[in-house]
């Protein structure tokens, strides 16, 4: 594979079950991030709602991969893009605060300067690990790095990745959880596959769904009244939106 464009693409991964969550995602992204920023959504069945002009849906297959083969879908999505870097989110990462676009650009400028970086976490997850340590400061962003023994040295919270490195470490036929845990072990001794994160949360969002809870959406209390009203009109019948 060749990723030649020296910029980054924003992609969102979804599945048929949670395809509806793209509509709230899109509304919140365009409100809190940038309604002119192109976003590619990778999924299967076509959405039955209209996408905003900056969103593009790419159907990877007529039938979706089972959860046990989730990594296959991400590998395939990376084969669709041509940028050296990629910012990946999932459909239920619902943004609820303004995104610091300037600091994302700082992270992008830094990853271009350091070939040992696999990915930069923008969610605050890496910085929140109790064993994370200071890495360095670059312009207006302070970075932390994961410890050698961190269980989730590799995780799928919102991150800016070096596309070629990410593609090289992903293995097919793995669930999301296996992808995080197994890949964390596999990159542990790799000097040129460092994972770091901003010390502050640059992309503030709430994870709406949890795998163990069927038809339950979480944390409505963390969204504004206007956002709650919009989202409530898009949640499918039979779902419950809990305040926590």
Protein Blocks (a to p, Z undefined) as FASTA:
>chain_A
ZZfbfcddddddddfklmmmmmmmmmmmmmmmomkbccddddfbdcfbdcdfkbccddfb
fbdcdfklmmmmmmmmmmmpccfbdcdddfklccfbdcdfklmmmmmmmmmmmmkbfbdc
fklmmmmpmkbccfbdehjaccddddfklmklpccbdcdddfklmmmmpcghiafklmmm
mmmmmmmmmmklcccddfbdfbgcddfbdfklghiaehklmpcfklmmmmmmmmcghiac
dfZZ
